[in-house]
């Protein structure tokens, strides 16, 4: 898909961050938008900003972890727009904590949003995309932590590795069909969004990292974020235009991906050493 003019894109997590940046960038290219998020106030702000471009915009308050809500939203998008060409499964959450101290409920929460949100978004929209009879693309947002694991991030790693595996399998199936629909898995590094600020942080993170508080842990993470949401959105859109299987965003993502390729097992030793030095 080279041209987005008059296409229809459905974007989850569109109230802020990468989701909002994607909406703005696509609208500037003439793409009509169906936006969703749990944050209705932020969603309305995004819609107000993109309406100035003259494209059609619809919004819906949707919990991506709710299968019925996602299917109802997909059906409503088809009623409102008649077609859907692009699906950005972007909504996501983060949390930190050791495996021992993270509750089953917290694991279920992060998997519900990060994994089921991608699953439901794909399965709810894919049949509608087929009826369009035109080019289509599914874009699933994983993370550099879907390529590279680190301590205190077992839940986030688990969810983002799952998104990667799911999307790569989907892409191969679509390739074998030889149809008009494709898929891309996106692996952002540190992006300047609210995901770290809103992350759940257990006390075990403070102990393992030597930080005085969860707020200090968040500050350390955020200080490493190198890429703006706007730049991330442009990188994703270029990846769709080039029909890439995998999109890495930011120099940190590229560096960590290279380390994992060069040291597929022993990168873990490097990470542990870095943690010890940072905690000293």
KALIN-V974005 format. One line per field, one symbol per residue. burial: + if it has 24 or more other C-alpha atoms within 12 Angstrom, else -. A space follows every 10 residues. Layout:
burial = ???
//
This chain:
burial = +--+-+++++ ++++++++++ ++++++++++ +++++++++- -+++-+++++ +---++++++ +++++++--+ +-++++++-- ++++++++++ +++++++++- -+---++-++ ++++++++++ ++++++++++ ----++++++ ++++++++++ ++++++++++ ++++++++-+ +--------+ ++++++++++ +++++++-++ +++++-+++- +--+--++-- ++--+-++++ ++++++++++ +-++++++++ -+++-++--+ ---------- ----------
//
